[in-house]
Structures are given as structure tokens and as C-alpha cells.
């Protein structure tokens, strides 16, 4: 058994013993007493942590006890299921229904109850076993975590200096706190806060920490994740309409990769973001690097490539790429280069190509394309910058001067680069 409260554990043990002895009525009654004590102790624990609602209820409970107020005690006991759901969020709505059934069956078992005029109520083994199982799983084994207070604590920890920076450490850290055994409400609200942080530009919560926490939340409670995250993600992503928020959310559609938010979106939201990316502002072009790294049949890749195919030379020149210049962006520069209508334009774009090559992954992939373009445009062939671009290709270790010279001869080009 994973029940921590000594009194509750004693009554739970009695409930199990009654069940084994076939005294199913007594088993159900003892089970409710264990739950009632546990709920009161959980409220008392929250009161000790400064929860005002909990302090009010414990003060009321202590007055009832001190005054031997039987009607007050009965009223307090009757309100416990409602408190557990509405005031302190110890249980979910479904767990609250199980709690109500336990109270109703306890009343049938503890009081003279008749099914009909000649038949009394009989508790079955299945009924007693069900209540014991539900009580241990939903209440007796759970920590005293009230969603609002616990969420406030989690947010405070995430914004503190001691919050871990590595994904594995974030998992361990969160597992040791309220999120280790969360109520459904706490888990849902935590996901809500994290998704807001990853889709809204005005939120101050560190996005890297939010990403790590989101991955940890999925790993910690996969069943809860499948039930809660799709609803939270769809709701919050659908509400994104501001330009700054759209820009931030495009990143969240694919990162963290372990979350894969894109797979949870509705068709309408997918259409919204593919259209946005196809017409993305210049300030967002650098972020397209991540989408251009997706499989080529992915809708986000298709949209990112469509936008890159429309990029101007001024836009391409000003992009600050996070890592490498995507092949699609370099090919777009070459396309514009091939259309140069003057020596000046060829020289200007040639300088841009040389600058891009320092951030290009495997430049050797583009040498032949470049030579075909140079051969087809007299403005490029006669430009002063052409030899310098070819020298840049020759300086790449995987290419070298000899290969450039060999290809120049193969394409019938005479350019002095020695």
C-alpha cells in the first residue's frame, strides 16, 4: 500500500481485512473513514503551507471537534467530496464521481438500507474491492497538492537560478516535486502555461526551460499527455493571430522534436500556418532553416521552400542563419545570379555568394550548378567577381584548385584563378 497517513493506513488495513473476511459492508465503511481522514490531513497540510482556504476549513474542523458539534461534523464530512474537487482540486471530475459513489455506498452499508420491502442491501466483494482500489489510486496514494498553489510553486522554480538546464536533469527535478504525482488539473494547467510561453512573444518565461519541461511532462505521464496535450495545444495554437505570436509559434510547430506539435493541429490550423510560412516576413526567413531540414513531403517544408523561392537578393543578403545556409536558400541566390543583367549586378551577387559559402554545408554540391550558370550568362562571365567566387570554391578542402580547373576545362570556360 502507498498510503502515507498513519490513521488512514490503519483504516485502510481494516478495510482490506474486512474484505478478506467477507465482511464487505464493514470494508466499505472503513474505506470511507480512511479516505475522510486522508482528505482532512491533506487540507491540514496545505494549511500549514499557507493556503488560506485550507486554513479556513481546518479552523472550522478544529472548532467542530473542540465543541463536540455532531451536526457540524456531519455537515463537514458531507462536504468533503465537494471540497476535494472544487476548493482544493485533489481529484478530477471522474475521481469525484468515484468519491460520491463511495459515500453513497458507505451510507447504504452503515445505515439500515432496503432494496425492496423484503430485501436488504448487500455489499458485494466486487463493490468493496472497487472502492478500495479507487481510493488508493486516486486519493490515498497522492500527495497533498492543490493545483493553484502547486502551479505557483512550479513556476517559481522554473524562473529561479537553480532550475536545471539539461533535459535529463529537468525530468528528475520535476519528478521530485508536485508534478511527480499531479492532479489532472495541475498537469493540464502546467501544460497550458508552457504552451503559452512557447507561443506568445510577451511571456517572460525562458523558452528553453519551457521546452525541456514540456518534454519532461510528456515522458513523466504519457497517458495524461495523450489526453490533455492535444486539447491544450489545439486551443492555444488556434488562438494565435498576432504577427509576433505567429513568428514564435512557427518554431514551436516542430520544436521540441519529441513533442511534434504539428501532429496535433487541426487541418484548419495547419492551413493557417502553411499559408503564413509561404508568405512569411523577411524577419522570419532565418527561422525557415529548421523547416527546410524537414522531409521534403512535409507541409512545412513545402511552404518554407515556396517562401524561399520568392526571396529577393536583399532578403537573402540580410538573413542571419542559426547554423548553415540551407541548400534552398543558396540555390535561390544562384537563380537570381543567373538572371544578372549587368556586370555590376553580377559583381554584387558574386560577393554575396562568396559570403554565403563560408556558411554553406558541403559547397561541392553546387560547383557544377555554378559553372553552368556562369557559362550561360555573359554578364557573369565578364564580371570582375567571377574569379574570386571560383577561388572561394577552390579553397574548400573537399574541392581544391585542381578540381575547379578540371571542371572549367570540361565546361569550356577560360577564367584565370591561379
C-alpha angles and dihedrals in degrees: 000000000000097000110131104188110089095216093046090046091053093052091043089053089050090049091053092046090051090049092052090048092051094249094131097164091055090045092058093046093050090047091057092047089053091051093046093052090046093052092049091049091049090053089048090051091053090047089056088054091056103262105156096206090051091049091053093051094046091049088052092047093049092050090051090050094046093049094043086234103178096180089047091049091051091049092049092049091049091053096050096093091050091047091050091056107031108026103033105014093223089147138033123241091263092048088049089058089053089050092051090050090051091053092047093048091045089056091050091049097044098043132053100272128178127198089196137345093282102028128070125206113270121196112220130217089245092054094051093045092049093053093047092049095046093045094052094045099043104031121002096053095044129095122242095261119154110198100229095045093042093048090050089051092049092050091048090053093048091054094045128100093244098058108119122252100203120081095230091050092048089056092052092045095051093042090059093055138056091301091064090080104007130176112245089250093054092048093048093047091048091053089048093055093047094049090048089053090052096047106036123070097206095059114106098203110117107260095210090056091046090053093050091047092050092053090047092050090054093048094046098052112016095169093051088045093057091050100042112026098062090053094046094044095048093047097049098038091049089056093056109110108136117100095237092048092048090054093052094043093055087068091049091055090075105016131107087038091206088062100044095191091186091071091061098051125106120245090252093055091046089054091049093054098041088053091047092051092046087058099031119158119252090254090065099050094094090059090057088077089083093050093046086059092062124098109287093243093056112111091229092054091049091051094045091050091048089054093046091051087060096047117125123225089250091055093046091049093053101045117115103208116208094221123341132002105255117241089240091059094048091047089052089054090050090049091055089043090055089057095054109141098191142031088248092055091046091050093048095049091042089060089051090051091052090051092048093051091068088064097037122114111227100351090189088079090070105042096094092045089052093051092049089052093047092050092050097053123059091196089061094043091053097042121113092225097060096083090049092052091049090049088054089055090047091053091061108102094222091055112031132182096281094058092049091050091047092052092046088058092045091055093043095245124147110202123149109228100150 
